[in-house]
């Protein structure tokens, strides 16, 4: 539910500006509105890192420690983990957004993007943005890598546990409990790596925009569909449509 809410919030923040930009071949937004959009967008992105990590831990307990699952992942523990994820997302994001908001913006006021992303916004600044870029990298690196490493570690343990299952049906059932989450993690991290890690200064701005469109609009739309595939009603509906 929290992941779905995060996807919905991200769509509400990004899509209206995106539609105005496409329809009117550009959109006007005040600086304070741009900062607010950047903040809520960054919060949803950061929150998803932590939520995906919590979900991988949940899958790890369900497969590797099923007898103690109900006690280790109780409702109280879930609430604490979600609250901690929100708190970290709100606090970490505030640091980088404040760094962007305190920059000096002069005559250049056209951002070459669909929405107010961090680095495209810094390009409009007429002051030295090196410290803001270093701060963003310093803060975002552990936020991105720590959950990713925990997710990888969880799935290594899960794969090791699944390989111990003798029955092929049992293996398939165990893997099916993780397939949806694994697909969402792959799409989410894959698009982010394509935008922020792989590209160089010579990369086409059009490619960067398309990748941004993928993880801000397409991914939030696909996520609920991926998790819905586990539902028997959804599977039957898809079979009827195909037939």
N, C-alpha and C positions, 0 to 999 in steps of 0.2 A: 504493500500500500504506500509506503514512504517513497519507494522508487517511482511508482506511478505518479504520486503527487509532485515529486521533483521534476519528472518529465513534463507534466502539465504546467507547472510554474515556468519552466524554461520556455515552453511553447507560447505561453501568454506574454512573456517578456519579449521574445524575439519575433514571433510571426507577424504581429501588427506592423512593426517597422519594416519588416521584410516585404510585406504585401504593398505597403505604400511606396517603397523604393522601386519595386518591379512595375507597378501600375503607372506611377507618375514619373518614372525614370529618375528617381531621386526623392529624398524625404528630408524635411527639416526637423531638427530636434535640438532643444536648448542644451547647453553644456551640463546643467544640473540634471536634466533628463537623461543625458548620455551617461553620466556618472552613476545614476540610479540603475539604469539598465545594465551597465557593466557589473555593478555590485550583485544584483539578483541573479544575473547569468553566472557569475563566478561562484556564488553560493550554491546554486544547483549543480554545477559541475563538480565542485569540491565535495559536496554532499554525496554525490554518486560514487566517488572513489571509496568513501568510508562505508556506504551502504553495501556496495558490491563485496567489500571485504567482510562485513558482518554476515552477509548471505553465504559466502564461501565457508566461513567458520560454522555456520548453521549446517551446511551440507556435510562438512567434515565430521561434526558430532553425530549427525544422523546415520552416517555410514560406518565410521570408525569406532564410535562409542554409543551404539543404539540403546543399550540397557540404561545408561545414565543420561540419555538425551533430555528427557522430561525435566530432570532436576538441574542439569547444567544450562539448558536453554529454556528456562521458565519464562512466564509472562513478565515477571519483574526484571529479569536479566535483559530481556528484549527491549523493554522500555528504557532501561539504563543505557544500553548500547546505542539505541536510536537517539536518545537525548544527548549523549556524548558526541555522536556524529554531527548533530545539528550545532552543538556548541562549538566544536572544532571548525566546522565549515563557516560559521558566522564570524568567528574571531580571526581565523587565518585570512579570510577574504578581506576583512576590514583593513588589514595591514597594507596589502597591495593596492587596494582601491584608494585609500587615503594618499598613498604615494603618487598615484596618477592624478588625483584631484588637486593636489598641491602644486602641480606643474603650472608654468606660465604659458598661456595660450595667446597668440598674437593674431595676425591677419589671416593666416591659413586656417580655414574652417571646414574643409571638405574632406571627409573621411572616405577612403576608398575601400568600403566594406558594406555588408548588408546590415550590420549592427555595430554597436560600440564595443569592440573587443579591445583587450589591453594594449597590445603592441601597435595596432593601427591608430589607437587614440594617442599614444605617446609620439607617434610620427608627426602629429599636429603641433606639438609643443615647440616653442622657440627657445626653451631653456635646455640645460644639460640634463639628459634623461638617463645617463649611464648608471647612476646610483639606483634609479627606479627599476631599471632592467635587471641589475644585479640583485636587488632585493626580491624581485618577482621570481627570478631563477632560484635564489637561495631558499625562499619560502615554499615554492611549488615543487621543487625536486623531492624533498622527503614526503610531501603530501601525495605525490603521484607514485613514487617508487615503493614506499613502505607498504601501502595496501596491495600493490601489485606483487611484491615479494611474498606477502602473507597469502595471497590468493594462489600463487604458484606453489608455495609450500603445502597449502591445504590440498591442492589437487594431486600433488605427488603422493601424499599420504592416502588420498582417496583411491588413486590408481593402484597403489600397492595393495590396498585392502580389497579392491574389486578383483584383482588377479588371484587372490586367495580363494575366491568363491568357485566351487567346483561346478555347479550347475550353470549352464549357459543362459537359462532363463533368469536365474538369480543375478548373473552379471548384467544382463540387459536391463533388468528392473532397477538395479543399483545405478547403472549409468544414466538411465532415463531421468532419475531424480536430479541429476546435475547438468543434463544437456542444455536446458533452457538458460540456466545461469551462465554456463560456459559460452554459449552463443552470444549473450548480451555482453559479457566481458570482452570477448574477442572483437566485437563490433566497436565497442566504446573505446578500448585502448588502441585498436587498430587505426581508427580515424584520428585520434589525438596524436599518435606517433607520426602519422602521415602529415599532419599540419605543423607540429611544433618541434619534432625531432629530426625527421628526414630532410625537410626543405632547406635550401640555402638561399642566399640573397638573390641568386639568379633565377629562382623558381618563378613561374608565371603566377601573377596575382589571381588570374582566373581560376587556376587549379586550386589555389588556397581558398578561394571563395566557394568553390564547389565542394571541397572537403568540409568547410565550415557549415555549409548548407546540409551536408550529410549528417553531421553529429548534432546539429541544433534543431533540425526539423524531421529528417527521415528516421533517425535513431529513436527519438521519443515516440514516434508513430509505430515503429516496428516492435519495440520492447513489449508492449501489452499483447501483441499478436503472438510473439514467441512464447510467452508464459501461458497464453491461452491454449496453445497446442497440446498442453498436458491434459486439458479438459476433454472428457469423452464426448460431451455435447458439441464442442468445437470441432473435434475430429469427424463426427458424423455429419456435421453441417458442411465441412469441406469436401467430404466424400460425395454428398448429394450435389454440391455445386459442380464438382469435376464430372460426375456422371451426367 
